[in-house]
Amino acid sequence: MTQVAQHIPLNKEATLAFVALAMTGISVASIGKAMVTPFHLMMIVYMGYVALFAPKAKLGLMMSLLALGGFFLLNNIINYPEIRPTSLIYSMAFVLEMLLLYNFIKRCDAEMIKRIMGIILILYTANIVLAFVALQLGFNRSLMGGLIGITQTTADSRPCGFSSEPSYAAFILSIAFLSFNRLNGYRTKYGFKRLGTAYFLCILVLGSAYGMLLMLIVLMDMGRHYFGILHASLKLTMLFAVVLFSMITANVLKSTENESIVRLWEVNEVLFHDKYTTTEKKMIKLKEVDPSAFARIGTTYFLFRDETDTQSLMLGKGAGAAGVYIPRVMAGFLIDEDDEEFDTGIVPAFIFDYGFIGMALLLIFAISCFRGLPFPFWLMFIFLLPNANINTQLFWFMMASFLAVSLLGGKVRSMVDSP
């Protein structure tokens, strides 16, 4: 490396980039609907530095990510001018930033990424605790220019960390703790107890229904590991204990008044009750019971139910198309107000914009990021699909974190696996 390059240690670059990427709700400016976050400003500086000083021969490329970015460009050329240029620019910016972050990750080791995940967990915990204290003192809005996140709902006000809403904060915390556990070899030392306590308390304080489900995924991942290392004679006992505990927990949760748990039971009742005999009836009832859940699930059903244009299904309609077409499709049903744009998660917005070909390329990119990771990591990804679109910083935080664990996880497999 050049003499200039030695002045900025690579581990600091990765740390700052990951921490900034995790702060999904902090914005310093906006371009149309696109947020300019500290992460984007930092990566612009890094890209300028790399362009001027870094040895180009040492830069690695992710071919799956390049293929996805290339399809973005081709798709929007085909669909021009019926596209939203700012959406395309934002997507391409994330692709370039991810390529740079990929090179930062390759120059780290497992211990460094583990420490980064710990830092993110600590920062979010401190933010959530401060917000919780502020709420007890009577404050119900974000403080310090939005740095101490508090979100208002029709029911109450809740902490949201450095994110825009409690469910997004729950995703960040869960991704970081899941990654930390994997890189830590699932051992109950090296910060596990402290970070684990902070994680579970934060999920409870956030009060997000999605957070509760994500916490179950984290517990599933831990249980999968510990069950696998138990002696055969203990596995049956543990299995019996888990079944008994699950039955007791289910009965207790049925009587709870916690908003998140109540919402989960109501959604479950609608989706799996025999009274609603068709999918359309289930979706209509879901809109009545939980509009938030309907926006994620029902939108997908009604958007593609009557779609017969094969080219549109395969290639999509171009960047930002979903934000324009969805309100038209759902007029008088999903929304009553005249709204020019409406954002949903990757399912269905990304499929609507980039078709099933684009979705296939996205899955190939995901496979390259999640190689060697157990099912709970994929389950976390599945839960993210209705909640974040391709231009959501949360999505790229998950991909970067799991990519780091996938690339460096092999270095921790040789560690002693005992808890």
N, C-alpha and C positions, 0 to 999 in steps of 0.2 A: 504494500500500500504506500501511497505518497506520504510525505511528512505532514501535510495538512490533514489527511485522514486520521492520523494517530491522535489528534487533539480531541476527537469525539469518540469515546469508547463505544463499541457497537452494542454492548449490553444496555447502555443508557438510551440509545436510540430505540431499541426494542421496548424498553420499559415505558418510555414517554409515549411511544406510538400506541401501545396496548392500553395504557391508562386513558389516553385521550379518546381512543376508539370506544372504550367502555362508557364514556360520558356522553350518552346518546341524546340527552335533552338539553345540553348546554349549547347555545347558539350565540355567535358574535355578530352575525349579520344574516341576511337572507337574499336570495336571488329568485324572485317569483315565489314559488312555494318551497324551493330548495333551501335548506338550512346550511349556512356556512359555519361549521363547528370548529373547535380548536384542533380536532384531528385533521381536518382538511387543510388548515393553515400550516400546521406542522409538516404535513406530507408534501405540501408545495415547496417548503424550504428544503426538505430532504431530497425531493426530486431534483431541485436545482443544484444541490450539492453533489448528488450522484452524477448528474449530467456533466458537471464541470470537473470533478476531481476523482471520482471512483474509477478503478480499473474496470473497463467494460467487459473484459474477457472473464472476469470472475462473477459476473451477474448471471443468476440462474433464471430460467423461465418455466412457468407452469403451462404446459401445452393445453391442458383442459380449460384453463382460464383464458388463454389466448383464443381458443376456438369459440368460447362463449362470447368474448368481446368482439371477435370477427363477425359472429352471427348478429350481434346487436347492430353493427354497421350495415351489413347486407340487408337485414330485415327492414331497417328504416329507409334505406335507399329505395327498396321496392315499394314501400308504403308512403313515400314522400309525395305530396306535402301534408298528408293527413296524419302528422305525428306532432309530438310536443318536443321541440329541440332541446329545451332545458332538461327534460327527463333523460334524453339520450346522453347529453353531456355529463350529467350527474352519474349515470351508470358507467360511462367510460372512465370517469375520474376514479370511481371506486375500483375498477379493474386495474388501472395503473397503480393505485395506492396498494392494492392487494399484492401485486407483483413485487413492489418494493418491500412490503412487510414480509413476504415470503423469503426474500434475501436476508432480512434481519433475523428471521427465525432460524435460518440455516446456520447462522453464525453464533447461535446461542446453544446452551446445553439444557438438559432437563431441569437441573437445579435452578437455573436462571428463570425459566418460564414458570416453574412452580412458585418462585418468589414473587414474580409479577402477578400471578393469580392471587396470591396472598395479599399483596398490596391493594389490589382492586377490591377484595373482600373487606379489608380494613377501612378503606376510604368510604365505601358504600355504607358500611355499618356505622361509622362516625356520623355520616350525613343523615342517615335514617334516625339515629338516636337523637341528634339535635332537632330534627323535625318533630319527632315524637314529643320531646320536652316542650318545644314551641307550641304544639297543639294543646298540651296540658295547661299552658299558660294563657291560652285564649287566642293565639294566632291561628289563622286558617288560610293563609296565603304563603307562597314561596318567599323566602327571605334572602337577603344579600344578593339582590338582582337575579334571583332564580337559582343560585348555587345550592341553597338549602331547599330541596324540592318538596313542595306540598301541593297535592292536586285536590280540587274540589269536585265532588259528585253531588247528585241530587240528594243522596242520603247523608253523606258526611264528608269530612276532609281527612286525607291520609298522606303519609310520607310517600315519596317516590324516588328518593335518592337523587342521583345525577341524571335521572331519566325523566321522561315526560308523563309516565303513569306507573302505578304500582305493579302492574303485570310486566311491564318492560324491565323494571328494577328487579323483579323476581327472576326474570330470564337471565339478566346479567349475573346476579348472585349465583344462580344454579349452574350456569355454564362455567363460571370461575371455580366453584367448589367441586363440580364434577371433574374438571380438568386437574385441579390441585390433587384430588384423591388419586387419580390415575397416575400422575407423575410422582406422587408420594408413595407409590406401591401399596396404597390402602392401609398404611401403617398408622397406628394410633399415637404417633409422636411426630416430632418435627412440626409443631404448630397445629396438628389436626384437632386437638381438643378445643383450643382457643378459637380457631376459625370455624369449627363445626358448631360450637355454641353460638357464635355470632351469626352464622348462617341461618340456623333454625329459628332463632329469636327474631331475626329480621323478616323472615318469611311470615311469621305470625303477626308481627307489627304491621307489615304491608297490607294484610287483610285481603289479598287478591285470590280469587278462586283459581286462576291459572297458577298462581304461586303454590297453592296447595297441591295441585297436580304435578307440578315440576318437582316439588319436594319429594313426592312419592317416587318419581323417576330416580332421583338421587339416592333415596333409600333402597330402591330396587338394585341399583348398581352396586352399592355397598353390600347388600345381602347376597347378590350373585357371587361376589368375590369371596366373602367369608364362608358361605355355604360350600363353595368349591374346595376350600382348604380344610374343612372339618373331617374328622375321622368318620368312616362309614357308619359306625355305631351311633354317632351323635346326629347324623343327618336326619334320620327319621324323627328323633326327638325334637329337633329344631323345626322340622316341617310341621309337626303337630302343634308346636307352640305358636308358629306363625299363623296357622289356620285359626286357632283358638283366639289369638290376639286380634285377628282381622274381624272375626265375628263379633267380638266384644266392642271393638272400635266402631264397626258399622252401626251397631245398636245405639251406641253413645252419640254418634254423629247425627242420627235420625232425630234426636231430641234437642240438638243444639240450636241456638238462635244466631249463631255466627253467620253474617251475611254471605260470606264466600261459600260456606258449606251448604247453606240453604239454597243458594243459586245452583250449585252442582247437583243437588238432589232434584230440584225442579226441572233442570235440563234433562237429567237422566229419566225422569218420569215421562216427559214429553216424547223423547226419542225411542223409548223402549216399551211404552204402554200399548197394550193391544187395542185400546179404544180408538187410537188414531191409525186407521187402517191403510192410509196411503202416505207416501212421502210428502205430497203437497199439503195434506192436512197437518202432518207433523210440523212442517215449516211454518205454516200459518199460526199454529198454536205456539210455536217457539218464539215467534215475533211478539206475541202477546205476553208471554211469560218472561222472556229475557232478550230484549232487543239487541244487546251486545253480542250474545251468542249467535243470534239469528244473522247479524251482519257478517259474521265469519262463516257460518255454515249455510244459511239459506241463500245468501247471495250467489254462491257457487251453483247451487241446484237450479235456481231460476234463470241464471245467466246462460247456462249451457243446455237447459231442457229442450229448447226449441231451435237450437243452432243447427243449421243444415249446410252452411257454406264450408265445404271441405277445405278450400284454400285458407280460409280464415282460421279454421281449427288447427291446421297444420303449421302455417306460417305466422299467424297472429295478425293484428291490425296496426302494429307499430307502437313506439314509445308513447306512453300517456293515454293511449286509446281507451283503456278501461275506465279512467277517470271521467271520460266524456260519455261513453256509451252506457255504463252501468246505471247512472241516474235515469237515462231514457228507458232502459229495460225495466227498471224498478219504479218508475214514476207512479206515485199514488199508492205504492205498496211499501217500499223500504223507506223512502223519504217523502215528505209532503212539501218541503220547501224547494224552490227552484235553485239548484246548486249546479254550477258548471262542471265541477270536478268532485269525484268521490273516490277515496282511496281504500283499497282492501289489501289483504295480504297477498303473498305469492300465489296462493290459491284463493280466488281465481284471477287476480289482476295480471300476474305475470304470464299465465297461460293465455289470457285474452290478448295481451300485448304481443307475445312472442310465440304463441302456438305450442303445439305438442312437440315440435322439433326443438324449440327453445327450451322447453321443460326437460327434454331428454338430455340436452347439453348441460343444463344446470345440474341434473342428477349425476352426470359423468364427472362434473367438477366436484360435486359433493363426495362422490366415491373416492376421488383422488385426495380429498381432504380428510376423509374419515377412515382411510385404509387401516385395518387392524384394530379398530375400536369396537368395543362390544355394543350390543343392541341398545342399551339405554341412551347412548350418544345419538343413535339414529332416531330413537323415540323423541328425544328433545328436539331434533330437527323437524320431525313430523308435526310436533306441537307448534313450532314456530311458523310453519307454512301459512296458516290463516291469519297470522298476527303481524307479519312484517313483509313488506314488498322488497324488490331487488334494490331499491334506493334507500332502504332503511339501514342506518348504521348498526342497529342491533343484529341484522342478518350477517353483516361482514364481521362483526365481533365474534359471532359463533363460528363462522368459517375459519377465521384466523386462529382462534383458540384451539379448535379441534384439529386443525392442520398442524399446529405446534405439538400437540399431544401425540398425534399420529407419527410425525417425523421423529420425535425424540422419545416416544414411549418405549421403543425397543431397548433404550439404554437403562430403563428401570426394571425391565422384566427379569434381569439377572439378580435383582435385589432380593433379600429375604422377604417372603410374602407373609410371614406370620404377623397378625395384628398386634 
